[in-house]
Amino acid sequence: MSYRCLLPALALACAVLTAGAAAQPLVIAHRGASADRPEHTLAAYELAIEQGADFIEPDVVVTRDGVLVARHENEIGGTTDVAAHQEFAARRTTKTIDGRPVTGWFTEDFTLAELKTLRAAERLAPLRPGSASYNGQFAIPTLQEMIDLARRKEAETGRTIGIIPETKHPTYFASIGLAIEPRLLEVLAANGYADAEDAVIIQSFEVGNLQALAAQTTIRLAQLTATSGQPYDFALAGNPMTYAEMMTPAGLAFVARYAQVLGPDKESVIGRDASGLRAPSTLVADAHAAGLLVVPYTFRPENYFLPGPLRSSADVAARGDQESEVTTYLRAGIDGLFIDAPGLGRGAVDRFAAERSRP
């Protein structure tokens, strides 16, 4: 069975990209409602759906026994209580991940059963004490468990809930015999996600795995970019193309050969300085001209992450004027946004859409 999109808001996953823009900007719950619950937990995903997210986002990594689970990174020392488990103390190690030394505990060194004995922890505890109060309560979910939740909430609400998995460190996982992509396609196919009309998008900061996926599936693909550096697989292969070059008109035409969506750091769309947000760059218009939708990351509600004029106080953990920030980006023409507080995003998008539809 193929699950087709039911709502105009899901145009990103469903519409043919002839117009170069989604019907209404999408609210994508970045790792779930991660401003309110520990990220990448079923509780975070469920709250995000209740807050009105169109899509929920799992970062996908692999266990030793080949199961896809949702974690921001394969290193789990900062997002679980693994350090408190003496039975796993000897598994703390240092590995080279995407060319950098990383010390901690890694999903590929644990079976799923072992990971299920751990509990999630808030990664940004000083900024998110409310979320941190849930530390120790939630298990690490598999991708399948997250999909099961989305299906259950679809049945309860009558809404289509899209999923937008990100393949984390694909070159690294392939190098240790645990390639993400075939496992991901298998899970998606088993759950009725088959093609471009389904509410699913696959993301990556690398390029080669997206190009390979484009030859294997018609599921929509999103190329993520950063404000500096280059894709790790390009660096490994000696390809000099940087993320900045990928966001030029020529680079966007290259991306459009295999992907349908561009996911840039939001500062590539609108920069900021001490006085606040600057004027928008030409990235949205250039990407639309190449046939790509633009869905920037990551909108976070705390003062720490907001430009000075939008902060509510000197308290970096207090929430500022997130809606004004989001609305500025919506006016710049973005097609969706990754946001840690999807309820705030939902309100901003709905109000923006209502204002735009007024005669």
GULOTI-861000 format. One record per residue: x, y, z of N, C-alpha, C in turn. Coordinates in pm, whole numbers, padded with zeros to 5 digits, always signed. Layout:
XYZXYZXYZ;...
END
This chain:
+00085-00120+00000+00000+00000+00000+00088+00125+00000;+00052+00224-00078+00126+00350-00081+00044+00457-00011;+00105+00521+00089+00036+00623+00166+00053+00757+00097;-00053+00807+00040-00046+00932-00037-00073+01052+00052;-00021+01165+00013-00043+01285+00091-00188+01329+00084;-00239+01373+00199-00379+01408+00210-00403+01558+00222;-00299+01634+00256-00318+01775+00286-00235+01864+00195;-00286+01982+00159-00206+02074+00079-00074+02110+00146;-00069+02112+00279+00053+02148+00349+00167+02052+00320;+00136+01933+00269+00241+01836+00240+00285+01843+00095;+00270+01960+00034+00309+01974-00105+00456+01944-00127;+00539+01967-00026+00682+01940-00040+00708+01796-00079;+00632+01704-00021+00655+01563-00049+00568+01511-00162;+00471+01588-00205+00371+01533-00296+00361+01601-00432;+00380+01733-00436+00354+01804-00561+00472+01791-00657;+00443+01790-00784+00548+01798-00885+00610+01938-00875;+00742+01946-00884+00811+02070-00853+00815+02166-00972;+00706+02179-01042+00705+02269-01155+00698+02415-01113;+00633+02439-01000+00616+02578-00957+00736+02629-00879;+00821+02536-00829+00940+02577-00756+00914+02622-00614;+00794+02598-00560+00767+02636-00422+00653+02551-00368;+00657+02524-00238+00551+02446-00175+00426+02532-00160;+00308+02467-00154+00182+02539-00143+00176+02618-00013;+00223+02560+00095+00231+02628+00224+00356+02578+00294;+00432+02667+00357+00556+02622+00420+00533+02512+00523;+00622+02416+00523+00611+02301+00612+00677+02326+00746;+00615+02274+00850+00673+02276+00984+00733+02138+01008;+00866+02133+01018+00937+02007+01039+00992+02005+01180;+00947+01909+01259+00990+01897+01398+01132+01841+01402;+01226+01928+01434+01368+01894+01434+01398+01802+01552;+01416+01674+01524+01439+01571+01626+01320+01557+01720;+01201+01594+01673+01082+01597+01757+01062+01735+01815;+00982+01745+01921+00965+01871+01992+01082+01884+02088;+01201+01906+02033+01324+01892+02110+01352+02010+02202;+01271+02115+02196+01283+02222+02294+01210+02188+02424;+01127+02083+02418+01043+02049+02533+01062+01908+02587;+01121+01818+02509+01146+01682+02551+01284+01640+02499;+01353+01548+02566+01481+01501+02512+01466+01455+02367;+01557+01502+02282+01546+01481+02138+01550+01334+02101;+01490+01305+01986+01489+01170+01931+01435+01068+02031;+01324+01102+02092+01250+01006+02174+01106+01002+02123;+01037+00893+02150+00897+00886+02107+00815+00996+02172;+00851+01034+02295+00779+01143+02361+00798+01275+02287;+00920+01300+02237+00946+01423+02161+00872+01421+02029;+00868+01308+01961+00797+01298+01834+00646+01312+01854;+00594+01248+01957+00449+01255+01980+00406+01396+02014;+00483+01464+02099+00449+01603+02132+00456+01690+02008;+00554+01667+01922+00565+01745+01799+00441+01730+01712;+00394+01606+01701+00273+01582+01622+00154+01655+01684;+00144+01648+01816+00034+01716+01885+00043+01867+01868;+00164+01918+01852+00182+02062+01832+00160+02106+01688;+00134+02011+01599+00098+02047+01462+00207+02033+01358;+00314+01959+01389+00420+01940+01289+00368+01864+01168;+00415+01905+01050+00381+01832+00927+00470+01710+00909;+00597+01725+00947+00695+01617+00938+00767+01603+01072;+00810+01482+01104+00899+01460+01217+01031+01405+01163;+01141+01448+01229+01274+01418+01174+01353+01326+01266;+01386+01206+01220+01483+01123+01292+01619+01129+01225;+01725+01153+01303+01860+01129+01255+01884+00979+01271;+01929+00913+01165+01934+00767+01165+02078+00717+01173;+02102+00631+01272+02230+00562+01287+02202+00412+01303;+02308+00331+01316+02292+00186+01309+02351+00119+01434;+02284+00014+01482+02335-00066+01593+02429-00174+01540;+02497-00242+01634+02590-00348+01595+02518-00459+01519;+02391-00484+01556+02316-00589+01487+02232-00536+01372;+02267-00416+01322+02212-00369+01196+02075-00304+01201;+02032-00258+01318+01900-00195+01331+01915-00044+01327;+01826+00024+01256+01828+00170+01248+01759+00229+01371;+01831+00319+01439+01775+00387+01555+01791+00537+01538;+01715+00612+01617+01715+00758+01607+01804+00817+01715;+01916+00874+01672+02009+00948+01758+02070+01058+01674;+02105+01169+01739+02166+01280+01665+02301+01239+01607;+02376+01160+01681+02505+01110+01635+02517+00963+01675;+02614+00895+01616+02639+00759+01664+02706+00761+01802;+02770+00872+01839+02825+00885+01975+02711+00925+02068;+02687+00849+02174+02567+00866+02255+02596+00911+02398;+02720+00950+02427+02752+00992+02562+02677+01116+02606;+02648+01206+02512+02581+01331+02547+02430+01326+02542;+02373+01217+02492+02226+01211+02478+02163+01092+02548;+02244+01016+02625+02190+00905+02703+02263+00898+02837;+02219+00806+02922+02283+00783+03052+02387+00672+03046;+02444+00647+02929+02537+00536+02913+02655+00544+03010;+02699+00665+03043+02814+00679+03132+02786+00625+03272;+02660+00616+03308+02623+00564+03440+02612+00412+03443;+02625+00349+03327+02614+00203+03319+02754+00143+03325;+02791+00094+03442+02925+00039+03459+02951-00081+03367;+02845-00153+03332+02864-00269+03245+02913-00230+03106;+02899-00101+03072+02943-00055+02940+03065+00036+02948;+03126+00047+03065+03238+00141+03082+03353+00110+02987;+03379-00017+02964+03493-00055+02879+03469-00025+02732;+03348+00009+02696+03320+00039+02555+03348+00185+02519;+03383+00264+02617+03420+00402+02587+03552+00399+02509;+03552+00466+02397+03668+00458+02308+03678+00585+02225;+03784+00596+02149+03802+00707+02055+03804+00654+01913;+03723+00713+01827+03716+00674+01687+03734+00797+01599;+03771+00774+01476+03776+00882+01378+03647+00880+01298;+03566+00984+01317+03436+00995+01250+03441+01116+01158;+03426+01094+01030+03432+01202+00931+03559+01286+00948;+03671+01216+00971+03800+01282+00978+03835+01345+01110;+03749+01332+01213+03776+01392+01342+03782+01285+01450;+03868+01299+01550+03865+01207+01662+03746+01237+01753;+03671+01135+01787+03555+01150+01875+03567+01044+01984;+03553+01086+02108+03563+00994+02221+03426+00978+02286;+03389+00854+02312+03261+00828+02377+03216+00686+02355;+03086+00669+02353+03023+00540+02329+02946+00549+02197;+02949+00444+02116+02897+00449+01980+02792+00341+01956;+02686+00380+01886+02575+00287+01864+02619+00158+01798;+02718+00166+01709+02761+00047+01636+02833-00054+01724;+02860-00017+01849+02923-00109+01944+02822-00172+02039;+02693-00145+02017+02586-00196+02102+02482-00269+02017;+02429-00376+02071+02312-00437+02007+02190-00352+02042;+02083-00373+01970+01960-00300+02001+01915-00332+02144;+01923-00456+02183+01881-00493+02318+01961-00418+02423;+02090-00400+02400+02173-00326+02494+02136-00178+02495;+02114-00120+02377+02074+00021+02372+01942+00044+02443;+01855-00054+02440+01724-00039+02503+01734-00034+02656;+01848-00069+02713+01866-00055+02857+01904+00087+02897;+01939+00171+02800+01977+00309+02826+01854+00400+02825;+01870+00518+02878+01762+00617+02876+01816+00749+02824;+01730+00822+02755+01769+00947+02689+01791+01059+02790;+01880+01151+02752+01910+01268+02833+01909+01392+02745;+01870+01504+02803+01868+01632+02732+02011+01676+02700;+02036+01705+02573+02170+01742+02528+02206+01885+02568;+02107+01974+02577+02130+02115+02609+02069+02149+02744;+02103+02072+02845+02038+02084+02975+02041+02224+03035;+02154+02299+03030+02152+02434+03089+02051+02527+03023;+02027+02510+02894+01931+02594+02822+01790+02539+02829;+01776+02410+02858+01645+02346+02854+01620+02262+02979;+01613+02329+03095+01590+02254+03219+01456+02183+03221;+01356+02239+03153+01227+02171+03148+01236+02038+03078;+01306+02035+02966+01328+01910+02895+01415+01816+02978;+01517+01871+03043+01607+01788+03123+01536+01721+03239;+01423+01776+03282+01348+01712+03391+01292+01577+03351;+01295+01548+03220+01248+01418+03171+01363+01319+03152;+01484+01358+03188+01598+01267+03175+01570+01135+03246;+01613+01027+03182+01599+00896+03243+01465+00828+03220;+01374+00895+03148+01239+00838+03134+01216+00766+03002;+01292+00800+02898+01257+00751+02764+01369+00669+02702;+01329+00564+02632+01425+00476+02565+01464+00532+02429;+01570+00477+02372+01611+00510+02235+01516+00439+02139;+01448+00511+02051+01355+00445+01960+01422+00396+01833;+01369+00288+01780+01408+00246+01646+01333+00331+01544;+01382+00330+01421+01310+00399+01314+01171+00339+01299;+01161+00207+01310+01031+00143+01296+00933+00189+01405;+00981+00203+01526+00894+00250+01634+00846+00392+01608;+00932+00476+01551+00892+00611+01518+00785+00611+01408;+00803+00525+01308+00703+00515+01202+00571+00463+01258;+00579+00364+01347+00457+00312+01409+00383+00422+01483;+00456+00509+01552+00394+00622+01620+00326+00714+01521;+00395+00748+01411+00336+00836+01310+00209+00777+01253;+00209+00647+01227+00089+00582+01173-00026+00586+01274;+00006+00561+01400-00098+00564+01503-00157+00704+01515;-00072+00806+01511-00123+00943+01523-00199+00984+01398;-00162+00931+01282-00240+00956+01161-00382+00902+01177;-00392+00782+01232-00525+00721+01251-00607+00800+01352;-00540+00854+01454-00612+00928+01558-00656+01066+01511;-00574+01131+01429-00598+01271+01394-00656+01291+01256;-00643+01191+01167-00685+01209+01029-00588+01292+00948;-00471+01324+01005-00369+01401+00935-00261+01307+00882;-00198+01347+00773-00079+01277+00726+00041+01331+00802;+00122+01244+00858+00242+01284+00931+00362+01238+00849;+00434+01331+00791+00550+01295+00710+00670+01262+00796;+00764+01188+00738+00890+01160+00805+01005+01204+00714;+01113+01252+00776+01224+01306+00699+01356+01260+00761;+01389+01132+00745+01510+01079+00807+01638+01137+00747;+01735+01162+00835+01867+01205+00790+01966+01090+00808;+02039+01057+00705+02143+00955+00714+02267+01018+00776;+02306+00972+00893+02420+01028+00964+02548+00951+00930;+02652+01024+00894+02784+00966+00867+02777+00846+00772;+02714+00863+00656+02694+00746+00568+02823+00682+00520;+02926+00762+00490+03052+00703+00446+03114+00619+00558;+03112+00671+00679+03167+00598+00792+03095+00466+00812;+02963+00468+00815+02889+00344+00840+02911+00244+00728;+02918+00290+00606+02947+00198+00495+03085+00135+00512;+03180+00213+00565+03318+00163+00579+03330+00053+00683;+03235+00044+00775+03240-00061+00877+03137-00171+00851;+03084-00174+00729+02993-00281+00692+02851-00265+00743;+02813-00141+00779+02678-00116+00831+02612-00003+00752;+02613-00013+00620+02558+00093+00535+02414+00124+00574;+02385+00252+00585+02251+00296+00625+02148+00279+00514;+02185+00315+00392+02086+00333+00285+02006+00207+00253;+02066+00090+00233+01983-00027+00203+01888-00062+00317;+01933-00043+00439+01846-00069+00554+01731+00032+00559;+01763+00157+00527+01660+00261+00528+01555+00234+00421;+01598+00205+00300+01501+00177+00193+01416+00056+00226;+01476-00044+00290+01400-00164+00328+01291-00130+00429;+01325-00053+00531+01225-00015+00632+01116+00072+00569;+01156+00167+00486+01057+00254+00422+00962+00174+00334;+01017+00083+00253+00932+00003+00164+00835-00084+00243;+00882-00139+00354+00796-00225+00436+00680-00148+00497;+00694-00014+00503+00590+00069+00562+00513+00151+00458;+00528+00115+00330+00449+00179+00226+00504+00308+00172;+00627+00342+00207+00690+00462+00151+00767+00419+00026;+00714+00455-00090+00768+00398-00213+00818+00498-00314;+00760+00619-00317+00795+00708-00427+00773+00853-00390;+00781+00940-00490+00777+01084-00469+00642+01134-00421;+00538+01053-00431+00407+01097-00385+00384+01066-00237;+00477+00999-00174+00463+00963-00034+00526+01068+00056;+00477+01078+00178+00520+01182+00271+00650+01142+00339;+00755+01133+00260+00887+01098+00311+00993+01170+00228;+01097+01216+00294+01213+01278+00230+01337+01225+00300;+01439+01192+00226+01565+01144+00284+01669+01255+00272;+01740+01282+00381+01838+01391+00383+01980+01339+00403;+02076+01421+00364+02216+01392+00394+02300+01517+00375;+02406+01528+00457+02508+01630+00434+02611+01584+00332;+02614+01454+00305+02701+01403+00200+02627+01403+00067;+02700+01376-00039+02642+01383-00174+02632+01246-00239;+02738+01167-00227+02742+01040-00298+02628+00947-00262;+02589+00944-00135+02480+00853-00099+02347+00903-00155;+02329+01034-00165+02206+01086-00226+02204+01056-00377;+02318+01070-00441+02324+01037-00584+02294+00889-00607;+02346+00802-00520+02317+00660-00533+02170+00632-00507;+02112+00699-00407+01970+00681-00378+01883+00728-00495;+01925+00836-00560+01847+00888-00674+01837+00786-00786;+01936+00697-00795+01933+00593-00898+01853+00472-00855;+01816+00465-00726+01747+00348-00674+01601+00373-00638;+01564+00498-00615+01430+00528-00567+01384+00662-00621;+01253+00682-00625+01198+00813-00660+01153+00889-00535;+01178+00834-00417+01154+00909-00293+01232+01039-00299;+01173+01146-00251+01238+01277-00259+01361+01283-00169;+01460+01358-00214+01589+01368-00147+01620+01514-00115;+01686+01536-00002+01723+01671+00041+01873+01679+00064;+01936+01773-00004+02078+01799+00017+02094+01903+00126;+02157+01865+00235+02186+01957+00344+02319+02027+00316;+02328+02153+00355+02452+02228+00339+02481+02304+00467;+02604+02350+00481+02646+02426+00599+02705+02559+00554;+02732+02646+00651+02786+02778+00617+02935+02772+00587;+02999+02660+00618+03142+02646+00588+03172+02499+00561;+03292+02472+00510+03334+02334+00488+03277+02275+00360;+03282+02142+00354+03234+02070+00237+03184+01934+00277;+03111+01865+00189+03067+01729+00221+03187+01639+00252;+03172+01554+00354+03285+01470+00393+03329+01378+00281;+03233+01323+00207+03272+01231+00100+03347+01304-00011;+03317+01432-00033+03395+01511-00128+03538+01530-00078;+03552+01564+00049+03685+01584+00106+03767+01456+00095;+03703+01344+00121+03772+01215+00117+03819+01182-00024;+03738+01220-00123+03769+01188-00262+03855+01295-00330;+03885+01404-00260+03964+01511-00320+03884+01604-00408;+03752+01597-00398+03667+01689-00474+03668+01824-00403;+03706+01933-00468+03721+02061-00399+03590+02136-00375;+03479+02090-00428+03354+02165-00416+03316+02182-00268;+03287+02305-00229+03247+02337-00092+03096+02354-00084;+03046+02361+00039+02903+02390+00056+02870+02527-00002;+02959+02624+00015+02934+02757-00041+02918+02751-00192;+03002+02671-00257+02992+02656-00402+02866+02582-00443;+02819+02492-00359+02694+02421-00389+02574+02513-00385;+02588+02628-00318+02477+02721-00306+02485+02836-00406;+02577+02828-00503+02578+02922-00615+02480+02872-00720;+02441+02954-00818+02351+02905-00923+02403+02779-00992;+02533+02773-01021+02588+02654-01086+02584+02534-00992;+02615+02558-00864+02611+02450-00767+02470+02399-00744;+02373+02488-00742+02234+02448-00723+02185+02366-00842;+02228+02401-00961+02193+02321-01078+02249+02180-01065;+02369+02168-01011+02430+02037-00985+02346+01959-00884;+02308+02023-00774+02228+01956-00671+02094+01909-00728;+02035+01991-00813+01903+01960-00868+01903+01837-00959;+02022+01789-00997+02027+01668-01079+01989+01544-01001;+02003+01550-00868+01973+01429-00788+01879+01455-00670;+01860+01581-00631+01777+01613-00516+01666+01709-00555;+01566+01717-00470+01453+01808-00493+01445+01919-00389;+01520+01902-00281+01512+01995-00168+01652+02036-00126;+01669+02164-00092+01792+02214-00033+01763+02246+00113;+01848+02193+00203+01836+02222+00346+01956+02298+00396;+01960+02430+00381+02077+02509+00423+02067+02551+00569;+02180+02583+00630+02180+02656+00756+02102+02785+00733;+02019+02823+00829+01933+02940+00807+02012+03068+00781;+02138+03074+00831+02216+03195+00808+02262+03208+00664;+02251+03099+00586+02277+03110+00443+02163+03180+00371;+02046+03181+00433+01928+03248+00377+01922+03393+00424;+01936+03412+00555+01937+03546+00614+02046+03547+00720;+02149+03625+00699+02255+03636+00796+02214+03724+00913;+02301+03735+01012+02271+03816+01129+02398+03884+01177;+02378+03996+01246+02489+04066+01310+02437+04125+01440;+02515+04212+01501+02477+04266+01632+02345+04342+01628;+02311+04396+01511+02188+04474+01500+02066+04389+01469;+02087+04260+01443+01974+04172+01414+01991+04099+01283;+01879+04063+01220+01881+03991+01094+01913+04085+00979;+01995+04040+00887+02028+04119+00770+01922+04101+00661;+01943+04163+00548+01855+04141+00433+01877+03999+00380;+01775+03938+00323+01790+03802+00270+01892+03796+00157;+01960+03681+00149+02048+03654+00036+01963+03616-00085;+02028+03585-00195+01955+03541-00315+01934+03390-00318;+01969+03320-00208+01968+03174-00212+01830+03116-00243;+01726+03168-00181+01592+03113-00205+01554+03128-00351;+01572+03247-00406+01537+03270-00547+01624+03184-00639;+01751+03173-00609+01841+03093-00693+01802+02946-00688;+01769+02896-00569+01731+02756-00555+01599+02728-00626;+01504+02818-00610+01375+02801-00679+01396+02801-00831;+01486+02885-00879+01513+02889-01022+01571+02757-01071;+01642+02686-00982+01699+02555-01017+01599+02442-00998;+01478+02474-00946+01376+02371-00924+01384+02307-00787;+01456+02369-00694+01472+02315-00559+01385+02391-00460;+01327+02319-00365+01263+02382-00252+01368+02410-00145;+01341+02509-00059+01439+02553+00040+01378+02539+00180;+01443+02456+00261+01394+02428+00396+01511+02443+00494;+01532+02562+00549+01649+02586+00633+01636+02529+00774;+01750+02513+00839+01760+02467+00978+01846+02566+01056;+01846+02565+01188+01749+02512+01281+01697+02629+01361;+01566+02641+01371+01503+02749+01447+01484+02702+01591;+01542+02777+01685+01537+02740+01827+01484+02859+01907;+01400+02835+02006+01327+02947+02068+01400+03021+02178;+01509+02966+02230+01575+03030+02344+01652+03155+02300;+01662+03251+02392+01735+03375+02364+01875+03349+02313;+01939+03246+02365+02076+03214+02325+02091+03202+02174;+01987+03152+02107+01994+03125+01963+01934+03237+01878;+01876+03339+01940+01807+03443+01866+01893+03568+01851;+01874+03644+01744+01945+03772+01731+01903+03867+01842;+01993+03957+01880+01971+04044+01994+01835+04111+02002;+01787+04175+01895+01659+04245+01903+01539+04154+01931;+01554+04024+01912+01442+03933+01933+01450+03861+02068;+01552+03892+02146+01565+03830+02278+01472+03898+02377;+01416+03819+02467+01319+03872+02564+01386+03927+02689;+01510+03884+02716+01580+03926+02837+01726+03883+02826;+01801+03905+02932+01940+03862+02936+01954+03715+02972;+01844+03651+03008+01845+03509+03043+01854+03426+02915;+01968+03362+02893+01988+03291+02765+01894+03173+02750;+01842+03119+02860+01753+03003+02852+01606+03043+02835;+01574+03170+02856+01435+03215+02838+01403+03219+02688;+01275+03211+02659+01234+03213+02519+01209+03356+02472;+01256+03382+02350+01239+03514+02291+01131+03513+02184;+01143+03608+02092+01040+03628+01989+01068+03538+01868;+01048+03409+01886+01070+03312+01779+00979+03339+01660;+00855+03381+01686+00760+03401+01576+00808+03509+01479;+00863+03617+01531+00912+03722+01442+01027+03672+01356;+01116+03592+01416+01225+03536+01338+01172+03447+01226;+01081+03356+01261+01026+03265+01160+00955+03343+01051;+00876+03443+01090+00800+03521+00991+00892+03593+00894;+01006+03641+00942+01103+03706+00853+01151+03609+00746;+01176+03486+00784+01219+03385+00688+01105+03345+00594;+00984+03337+00646+00871+03305+00560+00853+03412+00452;+00872+03537+00489+00861+03645+00392+00971+03637+00287;+01083+03573+00322+01193+03556+00226+01165+03443+00128;+01054+03369+00147+01013+03270+00049+01050+03127+00077;+01094+03095+00201+01129+02956+00230+01006+02866+00217;+01031+02738+00193+00924+02641+00171+00895+02555+00293;+00969+02575+00397+00951+02501+00520+01066+02532+00613;+01062+02478+00733+01167+02505+00829+01180+02392+00929;+01304+02366+00969+01332+02273+01078+01330+02353+01207;+01250+02311+01304+01231+02390+01425+01223+02300+01546;+01285+02345+01656+01285+02268+01780+01155+02281+01857;+01081+02388+01833+00953+02412+01900+00844+02417+01793;+00800+02301+01745+00708+02301+01630+00575+02370+01656;+00532+02379+01782+00408+02452+01810+00422+02599+01775;+00538+02657+01805+00563+02797+01768+00570+02810+01616;+00633+02714+01551+00640+02717+01405+00503+02706+01341;+00420+02616+01397+00285+02598+01343+00206+02729+01351;+00213+02795+01465+00140+02920+01481+00189+03026+01384;+00321+03038+01369+00377+03139+01280+00339+03112+01135;+00349+02986+01092+00317+02951+00953+00168+02974+00925;+00083+02934+01018-00061+02949+00996-00101+03096+00990;-00043+03177+01079-00076+03320+01075-00022+03385+00948;+00097+03347+00907+00155+03400+00783+00069+03362+00664;+00024+03236+00657-00060+03191+00547-00193+03264+00545;-00250+03285+00664-00378+03358+00671-00363+03501+00623;-00254+03566+00663-00232+03704+00619-00209+03709+00469;-00138+03614+00414-00108+03613+00272-00233+03589+00188;-00330+03518+00246-00452+03485+00170-00558+03595+00174;-00536+03696+00258-00636+03802+00267-00634+03887+00141;-00751+03930+00094-00756+04013-00028-00695+04150-00004;
END
